[in-house]
Amino acid sequence: GLIDQDCVFDEFGIPYIPSKRIKGLLKDSAIDVVKSLGVKTDILDDLFGKKGYAIAKFHISNLYIPNYDSVKAELNLIKEQKKEIAPLIHPVKIKSFFSSIRFHTAIDSITKTAKDSSLRVFRVIDKGLTFEGEIIGELSKEHIALLYLSALNIRYIGLARHNGYGKVQTHIDIDKKIDECIELLTKGEMYKEKKEDEKQDITLDGEDHIMEFDLELIDPVVMLSKREDKNTIESLDYILSTSIRGAIHKKFSKRYKDELLQKVLVSNAYPYKEKPYKPIPMFIQETKEGKIVSIFSEKDREIAIGSKPKFGFYTKSNDHVKTLNTAKVAYIHHNKYENIRTKNQYDEHDIFYYQAIKEGQSFRGYLIGDKALLEAIRDTVGTELYIGRSRSAQYGRAKVKFYDIKPITAKPPSKKRFVIYAVSPIVLYNQNGFSTLSTDVFQDYIKNVLGVPVKIENAIAITTTLERYIDVWHSRSPRLYAYDIGSSFLVSIEGDISEEAIKKLLFYGVGELTHLGYGKVDIYEDFENIRWQEKEDELKTGQNKIEHTKNMLVGLIKEDLKAYFEYKGFEDAERFQRKKDLTNSLIGRLRLLITNANSIEDINEFFKDIKGIKEDGQEDYKKHKKAYKNLEKAFKDDIKNLEEFVGIVDRLYENYEYKKLAEELGLQLKSDHKLRFDLAKRYWFNFFDTIRVKNRD
């Protein structure tokens, strides 16, 4: 509320430059480079992508301060293991360490005074900071040359550029010179027809296996949910199978035939934290009193009245249920259109919001297919995937880890009554081929999969609609109705379920479009006895050393010391008993003395002059005898003597709450004469100003 325009900071208060803004600057600059060199503009769409048709050929990360990951880890360490100094690294203090506040107003051309309500307060990142990131992608020499020249061409970034802010030097590290890059772009060989390598086939043995994988998010990930507002993009709290399939296909199809991947089943990926988590079934609910109940349980039926579903994810551990919620973040962006791009303007109504799954979280899923096919996927995908929306900048980058390929195994339920609940949306078709929401139809689907008589005794479900984007058509598919994740069905069966049937149900799914990840279900047997444990696992870290945050912590301590001594000056002035001895005239002299002094030697020299004036009986001493006496008297007891001007620093520093940390970080206050003198000046300024106010009152 106090700052009209703020900068972008992470949750710790560390500034960074969002990659979407860097990508926009690079594209603006690339347009200028292409026009000035007379290069075909086709290269722009080829490199940066075209909305609705093609994605950019590269991914650019956010730009952070050097050693950003290590700095974050150390700040987390301080929060967890050194809670007594945690207030020192409050985001507000860290923001102040990296930035400054500026004030601007508008002047009326007629009255030459400030216009009413024109004062604006905004924050700026301090000069001298370095930000670094990386560009990742399989780029041609021409693409690299264009990015290099575009980066060199960037001169300003951010707002208020016309007021002298935002001047930067931008550089991409490549082993080429400017002349070489210009020659690559202008010789016109980029779009010569290139012969594609022949794609390979894979010999399949016909037996499916399973391969689990983990996705650790390096960047936030946007998993598009339903858009309720044209300016807001909401994200799901898990990773869609279709997004994972698309990311795998992009790499796999460069070497192997496209149709091979159609024989692989890809699951959604759900949170993983020491153990895999699954969506919480809707039959598990919470009462107003906070008690967890099962609405399918006879003993919970009365107390379950008025209960509400408990959303999120769960995992079983020692007969208890642990819960987890996916952390999300929100970002604000501008929509910049091509027809005004060269004017560097934004439409004031084209602000939109991205909600994203926060980086640093892990998700687990699985692939099912022929063993040779899974091995080929593991070999071609590598260690990184780009998933979700806006994955070319700021979002979507994830580390991927594949586990061993194993045979598919599953045990049939031990009871005849159990709950089947949706782990992904379930699509059902009626006899006319239209999507429907019917327990009778679902009952038939389950019966066909399990091969035994099935009856749905009870159900609690939530419905949703599904739409898919068809690349070939450049439009959305027809809307389908489905049972949403968590929908629960209490079923009873007759006869025994075979192992093959239960594998088909649990791993291949039920309903339609299962090859796209829909129709995945799980079984909950002990639905009448729910035991709950809300305690989260403690975060474990092996780090115990402060290294990369040392300079920042020293800077924060210095800023905190300044505030501490200013406060002490105010506090001591409040308790000072001889305020009348310090007249406003004397305070003015002392304040002028401190303002003009650059070292303790200047203070000592001043007192030597006073001593000489007194001994010589000069006219000035006779004229201002009372003032000089008051000066000497004032600094004899409570405030000591100005010859010991900085002595107050050492005395107050003994009780400073972060003294131990300062010494651990190598901050030696007694030997840092410049800092000691600055702290003393701040103390006395506040002391004298408070006395002056008190005398006035």
N, C-alpha and C positions, 0 to 999 in steps of 0.2 A: 504494500500500500504506500510506503514512503518512497519507493523507487519507481519511476515511470517506465524506464526501460532497463531491463536487467540482462546480464550475460547468461550463458549456458553453463551450468555446473552439474557435477554428478552428486550422488547422495552424501559424499564427504565434504563437498564444497570446493572440489578441484575443478578448475575450468577445462573445457575441451571444445573442440570445433566439430560439430556434427558433419558426418561425411556427405549427407545430402546437400549441404551448403557448399562443400568443396566440389562436389560433382557439378552442381549448378554453375559455380565459378569457372570450372574447367571447360564446361560446354560453352558458356558465354565467350570465354577467351579463345576456344577452338574455332568458333564462328569467325572471330576477327582474324585469326591466323590463316584459316582457309581462304577467306576473301582477299586478304592482303597478298597471298602467294598465288592466287588464281587456281587453286586446287578444286576438283569436283566436290560438290557438297555431299555426294553420296557417302563419303567417308564418315560424316557426322552421324548419320543414322546407323551405319554399320558399327561404329564404335560405341556410341552412347545409347543406342536403341531407339525405337520408335513406339510411342504410346499406342497400346492395343495390338501391336504387331510383333515387336521383337524387344528382347531385354538387352541391356548393355553387355558388352563382351568382357567387362571387368568388374570386379568388386573393390570398392574403396572403403577402408575402415575409417572410424572416427579418428581425429587427430588429438593425441594426448600429450601430456608433458613426458619427458624422458623417464624411463623406468616406472611407468604408471602402474603396472600390475604389482610390482614390488612395493610401491608406495601404498597402494590400497591394502595389500596383505599386512603391512606393518601397522597401518592405522587400525585395522581389525584386531591385530594382536594387542595393541594398546587398550582398545575398548574391552577386550576379554580378560587380559591378564594384568593390566595396570589401571584399574578402574579409578584409582585416586587421582590420576592425571587426565582422565577422559574429558573433563570440561575444557581442558586446554585445546583439544582438537574438535571442538564443536564446529559444525559446518559454517556458522556465521564468522568465526574467527579465521578459519581457513580461507573463506571467501575474501576477507579483508587482507589476508597475507598476499593473495595473488592479484588483487584488484584495488581500484580507487573509485571514489564517488565524485562526479562532476555536476556542476550546476549551470544551467543556461536559462536565459530569459530573452524576450523579444523587446526591442526598443521602438516606441511610437515615433514615427518619422516627423510628427508635428510637435509634440510636447517634449520630445527627446528624453522621455522617462520610460520606465518599464511598463509594458502593457499589463493590464489587470489579468490575473490568472494565467500568466505566461511562463511562470517559473517551472522549469522541468529539471528533474533529478534523474540521472542515469549512471549506471556503473560501467566502467571500462576496465579491460584487462591491462595490467601494467606492461609498459614497454620492456622489451628484452627477453620475454618468455619465448621458449621454443616449443613447438608442437610437432609431433611426428606421427606418421601412420604408414600404411602400406597399400599398394595397388596389386591385386591378385587377378590373374587371368591369363589365358593363352592368347597372347596378342602378337600380331604381325609386326615387322620392323617399322612399317608405316604408322601403325597405331601407336607404337611406343614413341616414335618421333613426334607425332602430333600432340600426345600428352605432355611430352617434355617441353616443346615450344609453348604450349598453352599454359603450363605452370610458370614458365619464365615470364610470360606476358601478364600474369596477375600482379597487380600493384596495390590494390586496396581490397579490404574485406570488412563486412559488417556495416553498421549504420553510421550516419553522420560523416561520411567520407569527405563531403564538401567542406566540413568544418575542421579538417586536419586530422581526423581519426582514421584508424584502420590501415595505415600504410604497412605493408608486409613485403618480405622477400620470400619467394616460393621456389622450391627446387626439387626435382626428381633425380635420384641417383641412378644414372646410366652411364655406360662407357661410350658416349658419343658427344660430338661437338655440335654446335649450332649449325654450322655449314653443312655437316653431314646429314642432319635431320631435315634441313630445307631441301637438300638434293633428293633424299628419299621420297619426299612428298611431291616434288615437282616433276620427277622423271616419268611418272604416270604408269608404272608397272603393277600397281596394286591390284587392279581389277582384270588382269589377264586371266583367262580361263585356266583353272588348275584341275588336274586330274585327281579325283578322289581315290583313296586307297580302297581296295576291295574288302568288304566286310566279311568277317569270319563266321563260320557256323560252329555249333557245339554238338557233340554226340551225347545224347541223353540216354540214361538207362531206365527211365520210367518210374523210378521210386523217389517219392518226395522225402526231403529232409527239412530240418528247421535250423536256422542260424539267427541267434539273437544279436542285437546291436544296441549300442548306447550312443546318444547324441548329447554332447556337452556344448551348451550355447556359448559361443564367444561373443556374439552380438545379440541384442534383443531380436526376437522373432515375431513377426506379425502373421498369425494364423487367422485369416479373414473369417469373421462370423457374419451373421445377418447385419446388414446396414440399416439401422433404424433412422439414421440422420445422414444426409448427403455429405455433411462436413465432419462426420465422426466415423472412424473405422475401428470397430471393436474386434478384439482378438479372442479366440478360443484359449482354453488353458491347457491344451495338449497339442501334439504335433500330428497333423493329418497325414494319413497314409498316402493320399493322392499327391501331397507336396513332396513326401519322401520319394515316392515312385518317380515323380518328374525329375527330381535332382539326380537320382540314380540313372535314369534314362539318358540324361544329358551326357554323362560320362561313358556309360555302357555302350551307347549307340555309335560312338566314334570308332569302336573296334569290332563290335558284333552286330548281327542282324537285328533289326528292331523287333521283329515278331517273337524273338526268344524271350524278351522281358514280359510278354503277355502271359507266359506260363509260370510267372512268379507271383505269389500272393504276398502283399505287403500289409502289415498291421499298422494301426495308429501307434504312436509312441507316447507313453504316459510317464509321469514323474518317477524318478529313481533316486532314492537316498538310502544307501546301504542295502535296501531291498526294493523290489519293484512295487509300485503302487497301482491300484486300479480305481476306477470311479466308484463312489459310494452308492450302493443300491438305494432306490427310493423307499424301500420298505423299512430301512433303518432311519428312524426319525428322532427328533428332540422335542421334549415337552417344554412348556413354559418355565418349569422349574429347573430345566437343564438336564433332565434325566433322559438317557438314550433308551429307546424302546423299539420293538419290532411290531409293526402293525399286523403281521401275519401270525403273531403269537397269541394264544388264548389267554395266557396270564397277563399280557400287557394290554389287552383289548380296552379295558376301562380307562387306564391312565393314558392311553394313546390318543384319547379324544382331544382334538385341538392341537395335536403335535404337528410339526412341520418337518419337511425333508432336510437332511443335513448334507449339504453339497460339498464337493471336494473329492479327495482321493484317500484310500485307506490301504493298509497292509496288515496282515495278521502276524502277531509275534507272541509266542508263549500263551496262546489262547486269549490274547488281548487284541484289540483293534487300535492301531495308531492312525492318526489322520494327518493330512498334509494339504495345504492349499498352494497353488502355483502363484508365485509373486509376479506382479505385472507393473509396468511403468507406462506413462503417457507422454507423448511428445507433440509439439505444435509445429506445423509446417505451413509454408505459403505455396500456393499453386501459381506457377509462373507460366504464362502462355507464350507460344511462339511469336504471335503477332506483336507482342510488346517486349519480347526478350531483349532486343537491341536497345530499347529505351531504359532497361534496367528498372522496371516498375512492377508493382504488384497491385492487383485489384484488392481493395480493402475488404471485400466480402469473400475472398478466396483463401481464407485461413481454414485449415482442416487439422483434425486431431488423429493421431495414431495411438492406439493402445497396443502394447506388445508384451510378450512374455519376457521377463527380465533375464538378462544374460547371467551366466554362472550356474544355471540349473541344469540338471541332467534328466534325460528321458530314455526309456527303454522300449523297444519294439522287437519285431521278428520278421524274417523272410521265410517263406516256404516254397520249395521248388526242388528240382533235380539237383543232386549234389554237385555235379560238374558245373551247372548253371550258377549255383551259389558261390562256388569257388571263383568263377569268372567275374562275378559282381564284386567280390572282395578284392580281387586283384586290380580291377579297373577303377574302382571308386576312390581308393586311397584313404586318406585320413581326414578329409574335409568335404562338407557338402554345403550348398547354399539353398536355403529353404524359405518358403513364405513369400510375402509381398515385399516389394522394394528391396530385394536382396542384392542389388548391385551397389547400394550405398547405405551404410548405417545399420542395416538389418540383415538377418538371415544366415550369418556365418556360424557354422557349428563343426566341432570335431566329431568324427565318427569312429567308433571302435567296434569291430566285428568279433564275435566269439566263435568257438569251435562249432563245426557243423555236426549235428547229431540226428539220430532217428527220432521220429515223432512218437511220443508216448503219452498216454493219459489213462487214468483209472476211472472206471464207472463209479457213480455215486453209490454209497453203501446203504442209502435209505430209499424208500419208495416215494417219499414226499420231499421235495426240495424246491428251491427258488432258482429260476432262470432269470438273469437280469442282463440288460443291454450294456455292452462295453463300447459299442459304437452304434449309431443310428440303424434301426432295422426297417428295411423297405419290403413291403409285402404287396403282391399283385392279386387282384381278385380274378374271377373266371373270365372277365372281359378284358383283362390285361391292363387295368388301371390300378394305380397305387391306392391302397385302402388301409384303414385302421380298424382292425377287427380281431378280437381274441379268438373267434372261431377259425378264421383264416390262419392265424398264427399257430393255433393248435394243430391244424393240418400240416403246416410246414414242419413243426417239431416232430410230429408223428412220422413223416416221411424220412426225416434225418435219422431218428433213433430206431425206427423199425419196430416199435412196440406201441400199444395203445396208450394214449396220453390224454389227460384231462386237466384243463386250467381251472383251478378251484377259486382263485382270487387274483386280482391284479391291481397294481397302482402304476400308472404310466403318465408320462408327459409327452406331448406330441410336438413335432417340428416339421418344417418344410425344407426340402433340399433342392439346390440348383447347382449345376456344374457348368463351368465355362468350356465350350468346345472351340479349341484353337482353329480348327479348319473352317468353322462357320463364323468365327469372330463374334459369337453371341452365346447366350446362356441356353442351357437345355430346358425342356419343360419342367415345371415344378412338380416335385414328388412329395407325398405325405409319408411320414415315418414316425416310429416310436423312438423317442430321443434316449440319449445315454442315461442310465440309471433306472429306466422303466423295469419294473419287477413283476414276475408272474409266478405264482405259487402253483406248482404242477404236481400231479400224482401219476404214477405209471403202473402198468401191469406187465409182469415178466421182467427179464433181465436184459440190460443194455450191453451190447458187445463193445469191446475195446475199440474196434474200428468205427463204430457208430459214435462213441463219445469223442473220439479224435476228430471226426468230421464236424461235430457240433461245436466243439471248443476252439478248434484251430481254423477251420474253413468257414464257419459261420452258418447262419440260417437266413433265408430270405433271398432277395435279389441284390445284384451288384456287389456280391461278396468279394469279387476280384479287385474292387476299388476300396476295400477296407470296411464296407458296410456289413451289418449283420453279425458282428462279433458279439458273443455272449459268454457268460461265465455262470458257474453254479455255486450257490451258497446253501450248504446242507444244514448247518446248525442254526436255522433261522429263528428258533424259539428262545435261544439263550444268547443274548448279545452282551459281551463283556467289553468294556470301553476303557481306554487309557489315553488321556489327553497329553501326556508328557512327551515333549519332543526330544529327539536325540541331541546330545550336546555336540556342538561343532568342534571337531578335533583339528588341531593344527600342530605341525612339528616345528614351526618357526618361533624363535625366541630372541632374535637379534634385530636391533634397530640399525639400519644402514642407509637405505635410500631416502628415508624421511629426516635424516639428521639435520640437514641445512634448513628444511622447512620448520622443524621443531624448534631449532635455535631462533629462527625468525619469529615464530609464534611466541616464544618465551620473551624475546625482546619487546614485542608489542604489548604483551601482557604486563611486563615490568613497567612500561611507560604508563599504562592505565593504573597500575598499582601505586606508583609514586604520585601520580596526580591525585588519586583518591586520598592518599596519606597526607598530602599537603592540605587538602580541604579538611580532613579529620583533625589534624593537629591545630589548624587555625581556629576551629570551633572550640577547642579546649584552651586556647591561648588566653592568659589572664590579663596581659597588659596591652590590650588592643589600642588604648588611647595614646600610649607612648609612640605608636606607629601612626603618625599623621599621614594624610593623603599625600602631602608634599614629600615626606620622607619615603613613602611607598613608591611614589613616582620615580624618585632618584634611584632607589634600590632596583626597581624594575628595569630602568634604563641601563643601570650597571650590568645586570644579568643579561639583558638583551644584547649588549655590545660585547660581552665577554665571550671569548672563544676557548679559554682554558683557565685553569685555576691560577695560572701566573697572572692573568689579567686581573683577577680578584685581589690577589696579594698586592699587586702594584697599586691598586686603588687605595688600599688601606695604608700603604706606605706613604702615599700622597697626603692622606688625612693626618697621619702622625706628623709629617713634616709641616703641614699647615699649622697644626696646633702648637708645635714647639717654636715655630718662627713668629707666632702671634700675628699671622697675616690678617689682613682686613676681612678676607672672606670668612675666616673662622669666627671673627668677632661678630660679623653680620649674621651668620647662620649658626651661632654657638649652640642654641637649643637643639637645632636639628641634628648637628653632629653628635651632641651628647646623647640624644635619643637613639641615634643609630648605634653608637657603641653600647649603650645600655640594653638595647633590644637584642643584641646578639651575644650577650654575655652569659645568660643562663639557659632558658628554655630552648632557644634556637642556636645556642652555642655562638661561635664566632665565624664570621664570613671567611676568615683565614682557613677554617675547617669546613669550607663550603660543602664539600662532597662527603664529609664525615657522616652526614645524615643517611647517605646511601648505604654505607656498610652496616649501620645500626638497623635500618629497616629491612635490609636484605636478609638478615639473620632469621626473620620470621616469615620470609616469603615461602608460600606453599609449594612452589615447584623448584626450590633451591637444589634439592637432591638430584632431580632430573637434569637441571641445568649443568651441574658439575659432572654428571655422567656423560653429558653430550660435549663436554670440554669447554663450556662457557666459563671463563675466569673473569669475574666482574672486577676484581681488584686490579688486574693487569690491563683491563680494557678501559683505558683512561677516557677515551672519547665517549663510550657508552655511559660511564659513571657520571661524567660531567653533564651529559644530556639528561640523565635521570634526575640529577640534582636541580638543574634548571627547571624541569617540569614540576618538581616538588615545590620549589620556591615561587614559581609563577602562580600556582594554584593557592599556595599559602597566602601570598600578598593580595591576590585578587579577592579571596574570601574575607580577609581582614578589612579591605576597602569597602566591601559590601556591608559588612557588619557595622563599620563606623558610620556609614550612610544611614543605616536603619536606626 
